[in-house]
Amino acid sequence: MALPWALLLLGEVLARDAAAQDCLIPPVAHNAALGRPASQSSVFPNVSIAANAVDGNRDGVWQHGSCARTLREREPWWSVDLGGRRAVAAVVVKNRQDCCWQRLRGAQVHVGDAPAERGRDNPICGVITDAGPGSLSTVCCHGLPGRYVTVLLPGREDALVLCEVEVVPQGCLPLPGAPNAALGRAVAQSSTLNAVSLATNAVDGNADADWERGSCAHTEKELEPWWRVDLGRRRAVYAVTVTNRRDCCWESLLGAQVHVGDSLADRGKRNPACGAILDTGPGSTSTVCCNGLPGRYVSIIIPGREDFLVLCEVEVTAQSCVPPPGAQNLALRRPAAQSSTAGQAGSAINAVDGNRDGNWRHGSCSQTEREASPWWTVDLGRRRAVAAVVVRNRLDCCWHRLKGARVHVGDSLAGHGTDNPICGTVTDTGPGSTSTVCCRGLRGRYVTIAIPGREERLSLCEVEVVEQGCAALPGAENVALGRPAAQSSVLDAGSGAANAVDGNQDGDWERGSCAHTTKEPEPWWRVDLGRRHAVYAVVVKNRHDCCWERLKGAEVRVGDSLVDRGRRNPVCGIITDAGPGSLSTVCCHGLRGRYVSILIPGREDALVLCEVEVIRQGCAPLPGAANVAREQRATQSSTSNGSGVASKAVDGNRDGVWRHGSCSHTRREREPWWSVDLGGRRAVAAVVVKNRQDCCWQRLRGAQVHVGDAPAERGRDNPICGVITDAGPGSLSTVCCHGLPGRYVTVTVPGREEQLALCEVEVYGGGGPEF
């Protein structure tokens, strides 16, 4: 889930602007500039810093504090560092709307590898010609490659004001938080080199590119070798990511074709090709864009020559999104309204009560009267960046009514919210279906669901709204707490660096719990985590008694270097919300390092931090934590030989030898499942699964862990908190659920015929009480 640099560029205004300039923005485009380090030739005054232009806010009123602005000077410039070389499709620039908009006319957009001021030497991809009030200009770069995007006013003295700059990369990238639809799925290949080169190695979740370590698929040398994965059902494929071998022979993959479709004829070659692999360096990772090409099978073929086909990992990203485990539901118990109410039981508030029960008679679904274009809306309380909207359909009858319902997100109540941008349409309307509509950062206060253009009843059994980015995980470990800290200077004896890791979030500096430097060029603060960690997120508490704006644009870096105050370490994000007492969560998505640094780049200021929390990636039950599944009631889809009953997996015994009588075991069947009833709704931190060790351990690979309120077989409809990828002999897998709430924990093997054996399942709570 980084905060990933993901912002879907939606809206009719942008689409019209792009079309007018003959510039094709990819259908699932991302803003590669969002939250990236930015600099400019000067600042007028401190509140108009360069970072304002990449904060995700298109507000064109300068006084609202979200526009970058230079002094009036000769040839002013602004630049953003994308973090690596990218092929740029387009640059979208938002102009000021309250005054002085004409200043932007003639501004040049450059893309290349020269940074900051030298960005003017990079190639020009276009010039801004539309400089009306609040204009939104799309400059087409047609794949121009570079790490830096620079905007400058050439040949004159002026002030440069940019209220937002969005950079759309060419092609596609894996979607943050999107599931790998190929993981653990059924596979085949044209031949197998030896016993450790199986086709399944390419979907085991291990991208180790050294073939000798046993995690790569490898055919014999033959004419037109092929490999194929069965996704289990027809999917809209967004992208296919292929990891190449790095220890030798990487050039064999050059020109390999990726096909997607429903046919098995001619090794899948009759299915449409969505692309070819052209980058085949040692251990290369190639992402082939399929842009929603539908199909059940993904095939990789080397056409027209005799060669080996070696694939160290193949990941298939479906055109869909799944909320990260434990993601906060912004709609829960928020004010809701609808066009009408059927009887007394179908209140709008039922759809945000936290209960996914799809049976109308149980009283937890909203429902309108039958009417033309019915609608339902929820007020999130303030403007939010929405990653996804999850809609639970009715289960007992009439589920088809929801087909074609549109999900809108925006700030307007005009047309009851239906005038806001559409982020998607509900297409899966089976009984009790749970549809995830991807909004990828679309911003707004109101989420509306409407059935357009027909007379219908609108019934919603739950609506969940998931925020873009990452949030601090319930019960997650703060690895910065009490660790050694340092900073560039100290304002006074009560403002030491250690104050920011004392566990106290008090934002009043005078109370003595904030770190505070003197006013100086590029102040910094750093914490030593003691060893290398995979960092999920950094949470920064700002001062609330005064001077909070100082923190805007501060960079958060993670790495192992102390050189140049940690500046050589990678940036995981920038603080863009610097309101009074703001609490900013910067997503690092597993970035590894021993040191976390926060610094204010490119200006003289004081750095004030009232608390810094570093949340590590992963989870482990705390010592002494209670296993809330032990000896609870368990069920499963079937029982093998009468002795592998479901309760064996919650008996408190981790013995992995089946003959010792402490493992549950189903028969061989389609999509077997096992479920435990926790006795009440719990916030689940982690699920620990003990595998069989005497034989057949590979059966558990790809098993999904679900948490929610649907019992037994219907547990597969509950949210997924993770997948088991380590299925070695007697493996002990910890699946992180990060506070995902529910009464039932279900383990299922999806999409194939298999036996499910569990030698123990342990469930650990998130530290909070039962719901």
Disulfide bonds with the S-S distance in Angstrom:
Cys67-Cys163 2.09
Cys99-Cys100 2.17
Cys125-Cys141 2.17
Cys172-Cys289 2.23
Cys216-Cys312 2.08
Cys248-Cys249 2.18
Cys274-Cys290 2.11
Cys321-Cys438 2.38
Cys365-Cys461 2.07
Cys397-Cys398 2.15
Cys423-Cys439 2.10
Cys470-Cys587 2.07
Cys514-Cys610 2.08
Cys546-Cys547 2.17
Cys572-Cys588 2.18
Cys619-Cys736 2.23
Cys663-Cys759 2.08
Cys695-Cys696 2.16
Cys721-Cys737 2.13
